[in-house]
Amino acid sequence: MKGLVANIQKFSIHDGPGIRTTVFVKGCPLRCKWCDNPETWEPYPQIMFVPLKCHGCGKCAEVCPEGAISLDKEGRIDRERCTLCMQCVDACKYGALRKVGMEMTPEEVVNVVEEDRIFYTTSDGGMTISGGEPLAQPDFVSEIFRLCKMKGIHTALDTSGYAKPEAVEKVLRYVDLVLLDIKHMDPEEHKRWTGVSNELILKNAELMAQRREVRISLPLVKGVNTSERNLRETAEFAKALGIKAIDIEPLHKLAEQKYKFLGLESPFADLEKISDEEVEEIRELFHSYGLETTKGRAF
Protein backbone atom coordinates (compact mmCIF):
# COMPACT_ATOMS: atom_id res chain seq x y z
CA MET A 1 0.00 0.00 0.00
CA LYS A 2 1.19 3.51 -0.85
CA GLY A 3 -0.15 6.98 -0.23
CA LEU A 4 0.74 10.47 -1.39
CA VAL A 5 2.69 12.68 1.02
CA ALA A 6 3.38 16.37 0.44
CA ASN A 7 5.90 16.87 3.22
CA ILE A 8 7.14 15.48 6.52
CA GLN A 9 7.97 18.26 8.95
CA LYS A 10 10.04 17.58 12.04
CA PHE A 11 10.11 19.59 15.29
CA SER A 12 6.53 20.82 14.93
CA ILE A 13 5.21 22.56 18.05
CA HIS A 14 1.82 23.77 16.80
CA ASP A 15 0.26 20.47 15.70
CA GLY A 16 -0.47 18.87 19.05
CA PRO A 17 1.26 18.51 22.43
CA GLY A 18 5.03 18.39 22.74
CA ILE A 19 7.53 18.13 19.92
CA ARG A 20 6.00 16.33 16.97
CA THR A 21 6.60 15.14 13.45
CA THR A 22 3.80 16.30 11.17
CA VAL A 23 3.01 14.29 8.06
CA PHE A 24 1.24 16.41 5.44
CA VAL A 25 -0.69 14.26 2.98
CA LYS A 26 -2.04 15.39 -0.38
CA GLY A 27 -5.64 15.70 -1.47
CA CYS A 28 -8.39 17.88 0.02
CA PRO A 29 -12.08 18.32 -0.91
CA LEU A 30 -12.19 21.84 0.56
CA ARG A 31 -10.89 25.07 -0.96
CA CYS A 32 -10.66 27.40 2.02
CA LYS A 33 -9.96 30.99 1.00
CA TRP A 34 -7.25 31.31 3.66
CA CYS A 35 -5.54 27.94 3.17
CA ASP A 36 -1.88 27.74 4.23
CA ASN A 37 -1.16 24.64 2.18
CA PRO A 38 -2.46 24.91 -1.40
CA GLU A 39 0.24 22.44 -2.45
CA THR A 40 -1.75 19.75 -0.63
CA TRP A 41 -5.07 20.31 -2.45
CA GLU A 42 -4.63 18.02 -5.43
CA PRO A 43 -4.41 14.22 -5.03
CA TYR A 44 -1.42 13.98 -7.38
CA PRO A 45 2.15 15.36 -7.55
CA GLN A 46 2.58 18.99 -8.63
CA ILE A 47 5.41 21.29 -9.65
CA MET A 48 6.33 24.45 -7.76
CA PHE A 49 8.45 27.13 -9.43
CA VAL A 50 10.55 29.29 -7.08
CA PRO A 51 11.70 32.33 -9.13
CA LEU A 52 14.47 33.42 -6.75
CA LYS A 53 16.31 30.14 -7.31
CA CYS A 54 16.11 30.25 -11.10
CA HIS A 55 19.40 31.01 -12.92
CA GLY A 56 17.80 31.19 -16.35
CA CYS A 57 19.94 28.34 -17.72
CA GLY A 58 17.09 27.00 -19.88
CA LYS A 59 17.69 23.31 -19.13
CA CYS A 60 14.06 22.87 -18.08
CA ALA A 61 12.78 24.22 -21.40
CA GLU A 62 15.19 22.01 -23.34
CA VAL A 63 13.94 18.78 -21.81
CA CYS A 64 10.19 19.53 -21.68
CA PRO A 65 8.53 17.26 -24.29
CA GLU A 66 5.36 19.38 -24.36
CA GLY A 67 7.01 22.79 -24.84
CA ALA A 68 5.25 23.90 -21.65
CA ILE A 69 8.13 25.99 -20.30
CA SER A 70 9.06 29.47 -21.44
CA LEU A 71 11.89 31.50 -19.90
CA ASP A 72 10.13 34.79 -20.63
CA LYS A 73 6.88 33.70 -18.96
CA GLU A 74 6.45 34.95 -15.39
CA GLY A 75 5.44 31.58 -13.96
CA ARG A 76 7.68 29.65 -16.40
CA ILE A 77 5.18 26.79 -16.74
CA ASP A 78 2.12 26.62 -18.97
CA ARG A 79 0.04 24.56 -16.55
CA GLU A 80 -2.50 23.58 -19.21
CA ARG A 81 0.18 22.00 -21.41
CA CYS A 82 2.21 20.46 -18.59
CA THR A 83 1.69 16.69 -18.17
CA LEU A 84 3.65 16.50 -14.88
CA CYS A 85 6.30 14.21 -16.37
CA MET A 86 8.81 15.87 -13.99
CA GLN A 87 11.64 15.95 -16.55
CA CYS A 88 12.08 19.67 -15.89
CA VAL A 89 12.39 19.03 -12.15
CA ASP A 90 15.08 16.42 -12.77
CA ALA A 91 16.96 18.82 -15.07
CA CYS A 92 16.94 21.77 -12.66
CA LYS A 93 20.23 21.95 -10.74
CA TYR A 94 19.21 24.88 -8.56
CA GLY A 95 15.99 23.73 -6.93
CA ALA A 96 13.88 26.31 -8.73
CA LEU A 97 11.53 23.58 -9.92
CA ARG A 98 10.31 21.26 -7.20
CA LYS A 99 8.09 18.22 -7.17
CA VAL A 100 5.46 18.34 -4.42
CA GLY A 101 4.07 14.92 -3.63
CA MET A 102 5.88 11.64 -3.08
CA GLU A 103 4.50 8.13 -2.96
CA MET A 104 5.40 6.40 0.29
CA THR A 105 4.41 3.25 2.11
CA PRO A 106 3.14 3.51 5.70
CA GLU A 107 6.33 1.77 6.82
CA GLU A 108 8.49 4.39 5.09
CA VAL A 109 6.58 7.20 6.78
CA VAL A 110 6.86 5.60 10.21
CA ASN A 111 10.60 5.04 9.74
CA VAL A 112 11.00 8.81 9.32
CA VAL A 113 8.74 9.49 12.30
CA GLU A 114 10.75 7.12 14.51
CA GLU A 115 13.96 9.06 13.91
CA ASP A 116 12.85 11.64 16.49
CA ARG A 117 11.47 9.27 19.11
CA ILE A 118 13.77 10.73 21.79
CA PHE A 119 12.10 14.14 21.39
CA TYR A 120 8.61 12.67 21.73
CA THR A 121 9.66 10.90 24.92
CA THR A 122 11.17 13.98 26.56
CA SER A 123 8.37 16.38 25.55
CA ASP A 124 5.26 14.15 25.58
CA GLY A 125 5.08 14.66 21.84
CA GLY A 126 4.36 12.35 18.94
CA MET A 127 3.15 12.32 15.35
CA THR A 128 0.38 14.32 13.70
CA ILE A 129 -1.10 13.64 10.28
CA SER A 130 -2.36 16.78 8.57
CA GLY A 131 -2.87 17.89 5.00
CA GLY A 132 -4.65 18.29 2.80
CA GLU A 133 -7.30 16.09 4.32
CA PRO A 134 -5.97 12.89 5.92
CA LEU A 135 -9.41 11.29 5.83
CA ALA A 136 -9.25 11.37 2.02
CA GLN A 137 -6.65 8.56 2.27
CA PRO A 138 -8.19 6.49 5.09
CA ASP A 139 -6.46 3.16 4.42
CA PHE A 140 -3.01 4.72 4.15
CA VAL A 141 -3.47 7.05 7.10
CA SER A 142 -5.01 4.45 9.42
CA GLU A 143 -2.09 2.11 8.76
CA ILE A 144 0.43 4.83 9.66
CA PHE A 145 -1.46 5.48 12.88
CA ARG A 146 -1.65 1.75 13.63
CA LEU A 147 2.09 1.29 13.21
CA CYS A 148 2.79 4.32 15.41
CA LYS A 149 0.51 3.02 18.16
CA MET A 150 2.30 -0.35 18.03
CA LYS A 151 5.54 1.55 18.69
CA GLY A 152 4.07 3.61 21.54
CA ILE A 153 4.01 6.92 19.66
CA HIS A 154 1.23 9.42 20.50
CA THR A 155 -0.97 10.08 17.47
CA ALA A 156 -3.00 13.13 16.45
CA LEU A 157 -5.31 13.69 13.49
CA ASP A 158 -5.54 17.24 12.10
CA THR A 159 -8.71 17.26 10.00
CA SER A 160 -11.48 19.32 8.43
CA GLY A 161 -13.88 16.52 9.33
CA TYR A 162 -15.22 16.43 5.78
CA ALA A 163 -15.28 12.71 4.97
CA LYS A 164 -17.51 9.67 4.90
CA PRO A 165 -18.31 8.43 8.43
CA GLU A 166 -16.80 5.04 7.59
CA ALA A 167 -13.47 6.75 6.84
CA VAL A 168 -13.68 8.53 10.18
CA GLU A 169 -14.41 5.25 11.98
CA LYS A 170 -11.49 3.51 10.30
CA VAL A 171 -8.93 6.19 11.16
CA LEU A 172 -10.14 6.92 14.71
CA ARG A 173 -9.21 3.43 15.90
CA TYR A 174 -5.58 4.41 16.23
CA VAL A 175 -5.87 8.12 17.09
CA ASP A 176 -5.24 9.62 20.54
CA LEU A 177 -6.20 13.23 19.77
CA VAL A 178 -8.30 14.94 17.10
CA LEU A 179 -7.61 18.54 16.06
CA LEU A 180 -10.85 19.40 14.28
CA ASP A 181 -11.35 22.53 12.20
CA ILE A 182 -14.69 24.23 12.78
CA LYS A 183 -14.53 27.11 10.33
CA HIS A 184 -18.12 28.39 10.47
CA MET A 185 -21.39 27.28 12.05
CA ASP A 186 -23.61 28.52 9.23
CA PRO A 187 -23.79 25.96 6.37
CA GLU A 188 -24.21 28.56 3.61
CA GLU A 189 -21.38 30.75 4.87
CA HIS A 190 -19.23 27.66 5.28
CA LYS A 191 -19.88 26.73 1.66
CA ARG A 192 -19.15 30.28 0.51
CA TRP A 193 -15.70 30.29 2.10
CA THR A 194 -14.63 26.65 1.78
CA GLY A 195 -16.59 25.27 -1.16
CA VAL A 196 -18.58 22.75 0.90
CA SER A 197 -21.39 22.79 3.47
CA ASN A 198 -20.57 22.03 7.10
CA GLU A 199 -23.39 19.53 7.70
CA LEU A 200 -21.21 16.44 7.28
CA ILE A 201 -18.45 18.04 9.34
CA LEU A 202 -20.74 18.71 12.29
CA LYS A 203 -22.11 15.15 12.17
CA ASN A 204 -18.59 13.75 12.13
CA ALA A 205 -17.65 16.05 15.01
CA GLU A 206 -20.27 14.31 17.14
CA LEU A 207 -18.85 10.91 16.18
CA MET A 208 -15.29 11.99 16.93
CA ALA A 209 -16.18 13.52 20.30
CA GLN A 210 -17.91 10.29 21.36
CA ARG A 211 -14.78 8.24 20.65
CA ARG A 212 -11.72 10.42 21.24
CA GLU A 213 -10.41 13.61 22.81
CA VAL A 214 -11.21 16.47 20.42
CA ARG A 215 -9.90 20.02 20.33
CA ILE A 216 -11.54 22.51 17.99
CA SER A 217 -9.25 24.54 15.73
CA LEU A 218 -10.83 27.86 14.76
CA PRO A 219 -9.16 29.80 11.92
CA LEU A 220 -10.10 33.42 12.66
CA VAL A 221 -10.71 35.60 9.61
CA LYS A 222 -12.09 39.06 10.29
CA GLY A 223 -15.55 39.56 8.83
CA VAL A 224 -15.84 35.89 7.87
CA ASN A 225 -16.36 34.00 11.12
CA THR A 226 -15.75 36.61 13.83
CA SER A 227 -19.34 37.70 14.49
CA GLU A 228 -20.51 37.28 18.08
CA ARG A 229 -23.30 35.02 16.90
CA ASN A 230 -20.95 32.62 15.12
CA LEU A 231 -18.49 32.60 18.01
CA ARG A 232 -21.21 31.87 20.56
CA GLU A 233 -22.67 29.11 18.37
CA THR A 234 -19.19 27.60 18.09
CA ALA A 235 -18.76 27.69 21.87
CA GLU A 236 -22.20 26.17 22.44
CA PHE A 237 -21.46 23.41 19.92
CA ALA A 238 -18.20 22.59 21.67
CA LYS A 239 -19.85 22.49 25.09
CA ALA A 240 -22.68 20.27 23.83
CA LEU A 241 -20.14 17.70 22.63
CA GLY A 242 -18.07 17.81 25.80
CA ILE A 243 -15.13 19.45 24.01
CA LYS A 244 -12.99 21.40 26.46
CA ALA A 245 -10.64 23.47 24.29
CA ILE A 246 -10.66 25.75 21.26
CA ASP A 247 -7.37 26.56 19.55
CA ILE A 248 -7.60 29.95 17.86
CA GLU A 249 -5.60 30.45 14.67
CA PRO A 250 -5.66 34.10 13.52
CA LEU A 251 -5.27 34.63 9.78
CA HIS A 252 -1.74 35.17 8.54
CA LYS A 253 -0.51 35.51 4.98
CA LEU A 254 2.79 33.62 5.20
CA ALA A 255 1.65 31.14 2.55
CA GLU A 256 0.91 33.77 -0.09
CA GLN A 257 4.00 32.95 -2.14
CA LYS A 258 3.01 29.30 -2.39
CA TYR A 259 0.07 30.25 -4.59
CA LYS A 260 2.39 32.08 -6.98
CA PHE A 261 4.82 29.15 -7.02
CA LEU A 262 1.95 26.84 -8.04
CA GLY A 263 0.61 29.19 -10.71
CA LEU A 264 -2.48 29.98 -8.63
CA GLU A 265 -4.10 33.31 -7.86
CA SER A 266 -3.62 34.34 -4.24
CA PRO A 267 -6.89 34.56 -2.28
CA PHE A 268 -5.49 36.72 0.50
CA ALA A 269 -6.00 40.19 -1.01
CA ASP A 270 -9.60 40.44 0.17
CA LEU A 271 -9.03 38.92 3.60
CA GLU A 272 -8.38 41.03 6.68
CA LYS A 273 -6.27 40.08 9.67
CA ILE A 274 -7.72 40.36 13.15
CA SER A 275 -5.94 42.43 15.81
CA ASP A 276 -4.35 40.96 18.93
CA GLU A 277 -6.85 42.89 21.05
CA GLU A 278 -9.78 41.33 19.17
CA VAL A 279 -8.26 37.88 19.57
CA GLU A 280 -8.05 38.36 23.34
CA GLU A 281 -11.69 39.48 23.46
CA ILE A 282 -12.69 36.32 21.61
CA ARG A 283 -10.65 34.20 23.98
CA GLU A 284 -12.45 35.82 26.90
CA LEU A 285 -15.79 35.01 25.30
CA PHE A 286 -14.81 31.34 25.04
CA HIS A 287 -13.49 31.37 28.62
CA SER A 288 -16.93 32.57 29.76
CA TYR A 289 -18.25 29.22 28.48
CA GLY A 290 -15.66 27.34 30.51
CA LEU A 291 -13.54 26.53 27.46
CA GLU A 292 -9.76 26.52 27.41
CA THR A 293 -8.08 28.40 24.55
CA THR A 294 -4.71 28.70 22.90
CA LYS A 295 -3.56 31.21 20.31
CA GLY A 296 -1.80 29.77 17.27
CA ARG A 297 -2.17 26.25 18.70
CA ALA A 298 0.63 26.91 21.19
CA PHE A 299 0.02 23.87 23.38
C-alpha positions as CSV (number, residue, x, y, z in Angstrom):
1,M,0.0,0.0,0.0
2,K,1.2,3.5,-0.9
3,G,-0.1,7.0,-0.2
4,L,0.7,10.5,-1.4
5,V,2.7,12.7,1.0
6,A,3.4,16.4,0.4
7,N,5.9,16.9,3.2
8,I,7.1,15.5,6.5
9,Q,8.0,18.3,9.0
10,K,10.0,17.6,12.0
11,F,10.1,19.6,15.3
12,S,6.5,20.8,14.9
13,I,5.2,22.6,18.1
14,H,1.8,23.8,16.8
15,D,0.3,20.5,15.7
16,G,-0.5,18.9,19.1
17,P,1.3,18.5,22.4
18,G,5.0,18.4,22.7
19,I,7.5,18.1,19.9
20,R,6.0,16.3,17.0
21,T,6.6,15.1,13.5
22,T,3.8,16.3,11.2
23,V,3.0,14.3,8.1
24,F,1.2,16.4,5.4
25,V,-0.7,14.3,3.0
26,K,-2.0,15.4,-0.4
27,G,-5.6,15.7,-1.5
28,C,-8.4,17.9,0.0
29,P,-12.1,18.3,-0.9
30,L,-12.2,21.8,0.6
31,R,-10.9,25.1,-1.0
32,C,-10.7,27.4,2.0
33,K,-10.0,31.0,1.0
34,W,-7.3,31.3,3.7
35,C,-5.5,27.9,3.2
36,D,-1.9,27.7,4.2
37,N,-1.2,24.6,2.2
38,P,-2.5,24.9,-1.4
39,E,0.2,22.4,-2.5
40,T,-1.8,19.8,-0.6
41,W,-5.1,20.3,-2.4
42,E,-4.6,18.0,-5.4
43,P,-4.4,14.2,-5.0
44,Y,-1.4,14.0,-7.4
45,P,2.2,15.4,-7.5
46,Q,2.6,19.0,-8.6
47,I,5.4,21.3,-9.7
48,M,6.3,24.4,-7.8
49,F,8.4,27.1,-9.4
50,V,10.5,29.3,-7.1
51,P,11.7,32.3,-9.1
52,L,14.5,33.4,-6.7
53,K,16.3,30.1,-7.3
54,C,16.1,30.2,-11.1
55,H,19.4,31.0,-12.9
56,G,17.8,31.2,-16.4
57,C,19.9,28.3,-17.7
58,G,17.1,27.0,-19.9
59,K,17.7,23.3,-19.1
60,C,14.1,22.9,-18.1
61,A,12.8,24.2,-21.4
62,E,15.2,22.0,-23.3
63,V,13.9,18.8,-21.8
64,C,10.2,19.5,-21.7
65,P,8.5,17.3,-24.3
66,E,5.4,19.4,-24.4
67,G,7.0,22.8,-24.8
68,A,5.2,23.9,-21.7
69,I,8.1,26.0,-20.3
70,S,9.1,29.5,-21.4
71,L,11.9,31.5,-19.9
72,D,10.1,34.8,-20.6
73,K,6.9,33.7,-19.0
74,E,6.5,34.9,-15.4
75,G,5.4,31.6,-14.0
76,R,7.7,29.7,-16.4
77,I,5.2,26.8,-16.7
78,D,2.1,26.6,-19.0
79,R,0.0,24.6,-16.6
80,E,-2.5,23.6,-19.2
81,R,0.2,22.0,-21.4
82,C,2.2,20.5,-18.6
83,T,1.7,16.7,-18.2
84,L,3.6,16.5,-14.9
85,C,6.3,14.2,-16.4
86,M,8.8,15.9,-14.0
87,Q,11.6,16.0,-16.6
88,C,12.1,19.7,-15.9
89,V,12.4,19.0,-12.1
90,D,15.1,16.4,-12.8
91,A,17.0,18.8,-15.1
92,C,16.9,21.8,-12.7
93,K,20.2,22.0,-10.7
94,Y,19.2,24.9,-8.6
95,G,16.0,23.7,-6.9
96,A,13.9,26.3,-8.7
97,L,11.5,23.6,-9.9
98,R,10.3,21.3,-7.2
99,K,8.1,18.2,-7.2
100,V,5.5,18.3,-4.4
101,G,4.1,14.9,-3.6
102,M,5.9,11.6,-3.1
103,E,4.5,8.1,-3.0
104,M,5.4,6.4,0.3
105,T,4.4,3.2,2.1
106,P,3.1,3.5,5.7
107,E,6.3,1.8,6.8
108,E,8.5,4.4,5.1
109,V,6.6,7.2,6.8
110,V,6.9,5.6,10.2
111,N,10.6,5.0,9.7
112,V,11.0,8.8,9.3
113,V,8.7,9.5,12.3
114,E,10.7,7.1,14.5
115,E,14.0,9.1,13.9
116,D,12.9,11.6,16.5
117,R,11.5,9.3,19.1
118,I,13.8,10.7,21.8
119,F,12.1,14.1,21.4
120,Y,8.6,12.7,21.7
121,T,9.7,10.9,24.9
122,T,11.2,14.0,26.6
123,S,8.4,16.4,25.6
124,D,5.3,14.2,25.6
125,G,5.1,14.7,21.8
126,G,4.4,12.3,18.9
127,M,3.2,12.3,15.4
128,T,0.4,14.3,13.7
129,I,-1.1,13.6,10.3
130,S,-2.4,16.8,8.6
131,G,-2.9,17.9,5.0
132,G,-4.6,18.3,2.8
133,E,-7.3,16.1,4.3
134,P,-6.0,12.9,5.9
135,L,-9.4,11.3,5.8
136,A,-9.2,11.4,2.0
137,Q,-6.6,8.6,2.3
138,P,-8.2,6.5,5.1
139,D,-6.5,3.2,4.4
140,F,-3.0,4.7,4.1
141,V,-3.5,7.1,7.1
142,S,-5.0,4.5,9.4
143,E,-2.1,2.1,8.8
144,I,0.4,4.8,9.7
145,F,-1.5,5.5,12.9
146,R,-1.6,1.7,13.6
147,L,2.1,1.3,13.2
148,C,2.8,4.3,15.4
149,K,0.5,3.0,18.2
150,M,2.3,-0.3,18.0
151,K,5.5,1.6,18.7
152,G,4.1,3.6,21.5
153,I,4.0,6.9,19.7
154,H,1.2,9.4,20.5
155,T,-1.0,10.1,17.5
156,A,-3.0,13.1,16.4
157,L,-5.3,13.7,13.5
158,D,-5.5,17.2,12.1
159,T,-8.7,17.3,10.0
160,S,-11.5,19.3,8.4
161,G,-13.9,16.5,9.3
162,Y,-15.2,16.4,5.8
163,A,-15.3,12.7,5.0
164,K,-17.5,9.7,4.9
165,P,-18.3,8.4,8.4
166,E,-16.8,5.0,7.6
167,A,-13.5,6.8,6.8
168,V,-13.7,8.5,10.2
169,E,-14.4,5.3,12.0
170,K,-11.5,3.5,10.3
171,V,-8.9,6.2,11.2
172,L,-10.1,6.9,14.7
173,R,-9.2,3.4,15.9
174,Y,-5.6,4.4,16.2
175,V,-5.9,8.1,17.1
176,D,-5.2,9.6,20.5
177,L,-6.2,13.2,19.8
178,V,-8.3,14.9,17.1
179,L,-7.6,18.5,16.1
180,L,-10.8,19.4,14.3
181,D,-11.3,22.5,12.2
182,I,-14.7,24.2,12.8
183,K,-14.5,27.1,10.3
184,H,-18.1,28.4,10.5
185,M,-21.4,27.3,12.1
186,D,-23.6,28.5,9.2
187,P,-23.8,26.0,6.4
188,E,-24.2,28.6,3.6
189,E,-21.4,30.8,4.9
190,H,-19.2,27.7,5.3
191,K,-19.9,26.7,1.7
192,R,-19.1,30.3,0.5
193,W,-15.7,30.3,2.1
194,T,-14.6,26.7,1.8
195,G,-16.6,25.3,-1.2
196,V,-18.6,22.8,0.9
197,S,-21.4,22.8,3.5
198,N,-20.6,22.0,7.1
199,E,-23.4,19.5,7.7
200,L,-21.2,16.4,7.3
201,I,-18.4,18.0,9.3
202,L,-20.7,18.7,12.3
203,K,-22.1,15.2,12.2
204,N,-18.6,13.7,12.1
205,A,-17.6,16.1,15.0
206,E,-20.3,14.3,17.1
207,L,-18.9,10.9,16.2
208,M,-15.3,12.0,16.9
209,A,-16.2,13.5,20.3
210,Q,-17.9,10.3,21.4
211,R,-14.8,8.2,20.7
212,R,-11.7,10.4,21.2
213,E,-10.4,13.6,22.8
214,V,-11.2,16.5,20.4
215,R,-9.9,20.0,20.3
216,I,-11.5,22.5,18.0
217,S,-9.3,24.5,15.7
218,L,-10.8,27.9,14.8
219,P,-9.2,29.8,11.9
220,L,-10.1,33.4,12.7
221,V,-10.7,35.6,9.6
222,K,-12.1,39.1,10.3
223,G,-15.5,39.6,8.8
224,V,-15.8,35.9,7.9
225,N,-16.4,34.0,11.1
226,T,-15.8,36.6,13.8
227,S,-19.3,37.7,14.5
228,E,-20.5,37.3,18.1
229,R,-23.3,35.0,16.9
230,N,-20.9,32.6,15.1
231,L,-18.5,32.6,18.0
232,R,-21.2,31.9,20.6
233,E,-22.7,29.1,18.4
234,T,-19.2,27.6,18.1
235,A,-18.8,27.7,21.9
236,E,-22.2,26.2,22.4
237,F,-21.5,23.4,19.9
238,A,-18.2,22.6,21.7
239,K,-19.9,22.5,25.1
240,A,-22.7,20.3,23.8
241,L,-20.1,17.7,22.6
242,G,-18.1,17.8,25.8
243,I,-15.1,19.4,24.0
244,K,-13.0,21.4,26.5
245,A,-10.6,23.5,24.3
246,I,-10.7,25.8,21.3
247,D,-7.4,26.6,19.5
248,I,-7.6,30.0,17.9
249,E,-5.6,30.5,14.7
250,P,-5.7,34.1,13.5
251,L,-5.3,34.6,9.8
252,H,-1.7,35.2,8.5
253,K,-0.5,35.5,5.0
254,L,2.8,33.6,5.2
255,A,1.7,31.1,2.5
256,E,0.9,33.8,-0.1
257,Q,4.0,33.0,-2.1
258,K,3.0,29.3,-2.4
259,Y,0.1,30.3,-4.6
260,K,2.4,32.1,-7.0
261,F,4.8,29.1,-7.0
262,L,1.9,26.8,-8.0
263,G,0.6,29.2,-10.7
264,L,-2.5,30.0,-8.6
265,E,-4.1,33.3,-7.9
266,S,-3.6,34.3,-4.2
267,P,-6.9,34.6,-2.3
268,F,-5.5,36.7,0.5
269,A,-6.0,40.2,-1.0
270,D,-9.6,40.4,0.2
271,L,-9.0,38.9,3.6
272,E,-8.4,41.0,6.7
273,K,-6.3,40.1,9.7
274,I,-7.7,40.4,13.1
275,S,-5.9,42.4,15.8
276,D,-4.3,41.0,18.9
277,E,-6.9,42.9,21.0
278,E,-9.8,41.3,19.2
279,V,-8.3,37.9,19.6
280,E,-8.1,38.4,23.3
281,E,-11.7,39.5,23.5
282,I,-12.7,36.3,21.6
283,R,-10.7,34.2,24.0
284,E,-12.5,35.8,26.9
285,L,-15.8,35.0,25.3
286,F,-14.8,31.3,25.0
287,H,-13.5,31.4,28.6
288,S,-16.9,32.6,29.8
289,Y,-18.3,29.2,28.5
290,G,-15.7,27.3,30.5
291,L,-13.5,26.5,27.5
292,E,-9.8,26.5,27.4
293,T,-8.1,28.4,24.5
294,T,-4.7,28.7,22.9
295,K,-3.6,31.2,20.3
296,G,-1.8,29.8,17.3
297,R,-2.2,26.3,18.7
298,A,0.6,26.9,21.2
299,F,0.0,23.9,23.4
